[in-house]
Amino acid sequence: MIEPSTISVILIGGLALLLAIGAPVSIAIALPSALCMLLIVDFERGAITSAQQMIGGADSFALLAIPFFILAGVIMNNGGIAERLINLARVLVGRTPAPLVQTNVIANAIFGSVSGSAVASAAAIGSTMSPMQRKAGYDRAFSAAANIASAPAGMLIPPSNTLIVYSLAAGGTSLGALFVAGYIPGILWALVCAVVGLVYARRHPELRGEPWPKFPVFLATFARAVPSLGLIVVAIGGIVAGFFTPTEGSAVAVIYSLLLSFFYRTISVKDLPRVLFDACRTSAIVIFLIAVSTIMSYVMTYARLPQLIAESLFGWTDSKIVVLLIMMLVLLLIGIPLDPTPAILIFTPIFLPIAVSYGIDPVHFGIVMVFNLSIAVISPPSAPVLFVGTQVAKVKLEPVIAKLMPFLVVLIALLFVIVFVPQLSLWLPGLMGLL
């Protein structure tokens, strides 16, 4: 029988090679994993076991929450929700310095929490805000950077597909606890982005917003946005309160967003095939990644890869801080070329047992992972949100990267705070009895 160390080399080397030559992530995971499976047993049993692992990985009732939340997000993206949330953000910031930047940050946090996607948020909010900022005399590169930096707040503020994937990869860690745990880190993410906007405004005193509107105007704007915000109250509130499971909550989110879009008359029946196709295409990618990752998890267990990594870390250092810093550095570097979903599926089985052995709560570690990968999706040179943000702003990549650096510095500093102050993640779920 082939040695586990050889299996580890084939698995990791094959994954790295396929990613380096530009193969799709799902194929880069599936091919080395299946090859290792065939080497562990004979061809016939290896093929059958691989198929069984894929089917078992995708055959999960809890997993249905992902396509449902994706569908709800697509409906929201096509349902005219962004404009109402932007108007709400504008009346909230009033004459705050650099008000359109602050509006962008707040709108991204709100819309991201509704859509659950950093890319969708950067595209929807950025495409609306960029012309307004350009007309008002804002630096185009800085405006794009503010949009890019604030878009991932929705990966932390529920509903978050990334947290759902982590819950599954972590062996069923409470999704309700993860959802509640994401609120404070997600809000802090938006706040530090707003602070960078205020620093920018000090050098541009000419950028002032309109006075805060009179109360009737504010009330009318808020009333127009309340139905959109109701998705968070109905779906997430119902999950946290225990009225329904995350899967049931995701189905409620679809029905709510669809009825709301029909009420706004922004989606018609003839639009539904296109909306469903978009949601199915995105869901298929995620589900297939989860399915093939189960083969990799099986092979890693056989090769004792998590134990070998843990033993090497324990042998090198017994410092909890050093181990956490190593894991965060790996996640940050691997998260730039790799989408958060496969990154979580690959590294959660490796890193979570190590984190737990050091006394780190799985809910806290999940928030740390997602926060880390949220920074990665906006980090140069190849992060997806970075490219989407520059495209909708119609600016070149190089000046945007320069303006993005202050945001990255404060977000990385905030990551250290989230890592070493676990109560920022655990206080709310503990208060609500979810831990």
Protein Blocks (a to p, Z undefined) as FASTA:
>chain_A
ZZfklmmmmmmmmmmmmmmnopafklmmmmmmmmmmmmmmcfklmmmmmmmmmmmmmmcf
klmmmmmmmmmmmmmmmnommmmmmmmmmmmnmmaghkllmmmmmmmmmmmmmnopaklm
mmmmmmmmmmmmmmnopafklmmmmmmmmmmmmmmmccdfklmmmmmmnoopafklmmmm
mmmmmmmmmmmmmmmmmmmmmmmmmlccdddddfklmmmmmmmmmmmmmmmmmmmmmmmn
opacfklmmmmmmmmmmmmmmmnopacfklmmmmmmmmmmmmmmmmmmmmmmmmmmmmmm
mnommmmmmmmmmmmpccfklmmmmmmmmmmmmmmmpcfklmmmmmmmmmmmmmmmnopa
fklmmmmmmmmmmmmmmccfkbfklmmmmmmnopafklmmmmmmmmmmmmmmmmmmmmmm
mklmmmmmmmnopZZ
